[in-house]
């Protein structure tokens, strides 16, 4: 009776199917070994210049790596690609979470690829300050654009960088341009920290807004408004069209209160629906008008030159900071002073000066 129950149990194991003996172990090992091999810098450069997306992705991973062993290889790749860069237009897109940045970029990017453009989207996802993890879900949200052979989407974690954009994003732009992408779109985290950094690496800065969220007046802040070359009221569809048009009028009035831009460009306000694709072509026409004006006046190249100088200074600051914190004497002295500051034995400013003086002695 007990043996009958055992046989009828749903947990009883059944004999499985044995693996066929035709598996080529040698071929499997060759594939595994090939995957472990890292391509050289020259191989990655050659792949990038030929438009190989795999080579581009692997090179970007090297740039984003915090492993010191990867730094020299990344610098060699950037140097090899630099002569083939600077042949694109760079567009920064920002807006608060929920404004529809990913949906808009997919609609906008698809419009551009259908017009014969090659589009690279560098999407920055915020990292958790607790777990330091990041969802990196932009490819999921841009499911149509990600399948477009003329588009490349690279989500990256913001990490500890200001707003998720810094030197690594700037260098990624160079690689994408060398790979043949003529339109680079940078999507910011959209939490109010990254706008300045994005503005310093793009040619055109687009601010996405939505109506009915109470930010028609709250959103009129001098800093972000003065940086914007265009304001787009997204989600202008269905019952929201009237509200979107009202928001457009209010932002237009606000823009006319600001002093003229150095580029002599008057920022435009327009509405669109990323869902219905309504207004997408008008946005591209506005961007095209901007580039036509700034290239005629020489402002386009002047701004690029200023940005290069800016990022040289930013790189110096970053390297000095890393060098400071990696000094063995500083590491031990820093911990001592942290405890002293916590116990009110020394002021934070005096402790900082003490550390800086110690750093100067190392030269």
PyMOL commands that set and color helices and strands:
alter all, ss='L'
color gray80, all
select helices_A, chain A and resi 2-8+25-36+41-49+53-64+68-82+101-114+138-141+145-147+162-164+167-178+195-199+215-218+222-227+238-255+280-297+299-325+328-342+348-361
alter helices_A, ss='H'
color red, helices_A
select strands_A, chain A and resi 89-94+119-125+151-157+183-187+204-210+230-234+268-271
alter strands_A, ss='S'
color yellow, strands_A
deselect
rebuild
show_as cartoon
